Amino acid sequence: MKTILIVEDNEKNMKLARDVLQAKGYRTLEAVNGTDGVALALAHRPDLVLMDIQLPDINGVEAFGRIRAQPETAHIPVVAFTASVTPTDRNRITDAGFNGFISKPVNLKEFLETVRVALEQGGS
């Protein structure tokens, strides 16, 4: 069973992602801030991380960088999961090296397809 870490501070968005992923047979881990997300990624080495960009402590781009900086987690695909959809935001996310982008509000078909593609990129 694939494990997906959801790093999201909005309770409704967290519930939506968790419910959809669990209904498709994925195991989920949850963090409500970037610091906890990095710690969970290091502790559990999930198959995929869905990372909100606007978080209450460190932002998602910084948390992503911390995950990539660790040899144990550098290979894990990370998808931006965010309402920040301006061209500047998209460029910043792409330039940082995220494996994909899911915009909010969520289109469930696109959400699941992005998850599927990112998991394939991770080779797990």
C-alpha positions as CSV (number, residue, x, y, z in Angstrom):
1,M,0.0,0.0,0.0
2,K,1.4,3.4,-1.0
3,T,1.7,6.0,1.7
4,I,1.0,9.7,1.0
5,L,1.9,12.5,3.4
6,I,-0.4,15.4,3.2
7,V,1.0,18.7,4.6
8,E,-2.0,21.0,4.8
9,D,-3.1,23.5,7.5
10,N,-6.7,23.9,6.3
11,E,-8.9,21.3,7.9
12,K,-11.4,21.0,5.0
13,N,-8.7,20.6,2.4
14,M,-7.0,18.0,4.6
15,K,-10.2,16.0,5.0
16,L,-10.9,16.2,1.3
17,A,-7.4,14.9,0.3
18,R,-7.4,12.3,3.1
19,D,-10.9,11.0,2.2
20,V,-10.2,10.8,-1.6
21,L,-6.8,9.1,-1.2
22,Q,-8.0,6.6,1.4
23,A,-11.0,5.7,-0.8
24,K,-8.5,4.9,-3.5
25,G,-6.6,2.6,-1.2
26,Y,-3.7,4.9,-0.2
27,R,-2.5,5.1,3.4
28,T,-2.2,8.8,4.6
29,L,-0.1,10.6,7.0
30,E,-1.0,14.2,8.0
31,A,0.9,17.3,9.1
32,V,-0.6,20.8,9.7
33,N,2.7,22.7,9.2
34,G,6.0,22.5,7.3
35,T,8.2,21.6,10.2
36,D,6.0,18.6,11.1
37,G,5.8,17.6,7.5
38,V,9.5,17.4,7.1
39,A,9.8,15.4,10.4
40,L,7.1,12.9,9.2
41,A,8.8,12.6,5.8
42,L,12.1,11.7,7.5
43,A,10.5,9.4,10.0
44,H,8.2,7.5,7.6
45,R,9.6,8.0,4.1
46,P,6.2,8.2,2.3
47,D,5.8,7.3,-1.4
48,L,4.6,10.9,-2.1
49,V,4.2,14.2,-0.3
50,L,1.4,16.7,-1.1
51,M,2.7,20.0,0.1
52,D,0.6,23.1,0.7
53,I,2.7,26.3,0.0
54,Q,1.1,28.7,2.5
55,L,1.7,27.1,5.9
56,P,1.7,28.7,9.4
57,D,5.4,28.2,10.1
58,I,7.9,27.6,7.3
59,N,6.3,27.7,3.8
60,G,5.9,24.7,1.5
61,V,8.9,25.7,-0.7
62,E,11.2,25.8,2.3
63,A,9.8,22.5,3.6
64,F,10.3,20.9,0.2
65,G,13.9,22.1,0.2
66,R,14.5,20.5,3.6
67,I,13.0,17.2,2.3
68,R,15.2,17.3,-0.8
69,A,18.3,18.1,1.2
70,Q,18.2,14.9,3.2
71,P,19.6,11.8,1.4
72,E,16.9,9.6,3.0
73,T,14.0,11.7,1.5
74,A,15.6,13.4,-1.6
75,H,14.0,10.8,-3.9
76,I,10.4,11.3,-2.7
77,P,8.2,13.0,-5.2
78,V,6.6,16.2,-3.8
79,V,3.5,17.8,-5.4
80,A,2.5,21.4,-4.6
81,F,-1.1,21.4,-3.2
82,T,-2.0,25.0,-3.1
83,A,-4.4,27.8,-3.9
84,S,-1.5,30.0,-5.0
85,V,-2.1,29.8,-8.7
86,T,-0.7,33.1,-10.1
87,P,1.9,32.7,-12.8
88,T,4.6,33.9,-10.4
89,D,3.6,31.3,-7.9
90,R,3.5,28.5,-10.5
91,N,7.0,29.6,-11.7
92,R,8.4,29.6,-8.2
93,I,7.0,26.1,-7.6
94,T,8.3,24.8,-10.9
95,D,11.7,26.4,-10.4
96,A,12.0,24.8,-7.0
97,G,11.7,21.4,-8.6
98,F,8.3,20.1,-7.4
99,N,7.1,17.0,-9.2
100,G,3.7,18.5,-9.9
101,F,1.0,21.0,-9.0
102,I,-2.5,20.6,-7.7
103,S,-4.6,23.7,-7.5
104,K,-7.4,24.4,-5.0
105,P,-10.3,24.2,-5.3
106,V,-9.5,20.6,-6.2
107,N,-10.7,18.9,-9.5
108,L,-10.8,15.3,-8.3
109,K,-9.9,13.8,-11.7
110,E,-6.9,16.1,-12.0
111,F,-6.0,15.5,-8.4
112,L,-5.9,11.7,-8.8
113,E,-4.1,11.8,-12.1
114,T,-1.4,14.1,-10.7
115,V,-1.0,11.7,-7.7
116,R,-0.7,8.7,-10.1
117,V,1.9,10.4,-12.3
118,A,4.0,11.6,-9.3
119,L,4.0,8.1,-7.7
120,E,5.3,6.7,-11.0
121,Q,8.0,9.4,-11.0
122,G,9.0,8.1,-7.6
123,G,9.4,4.6,-8.9
124,S,7.8,3.1,-5.9
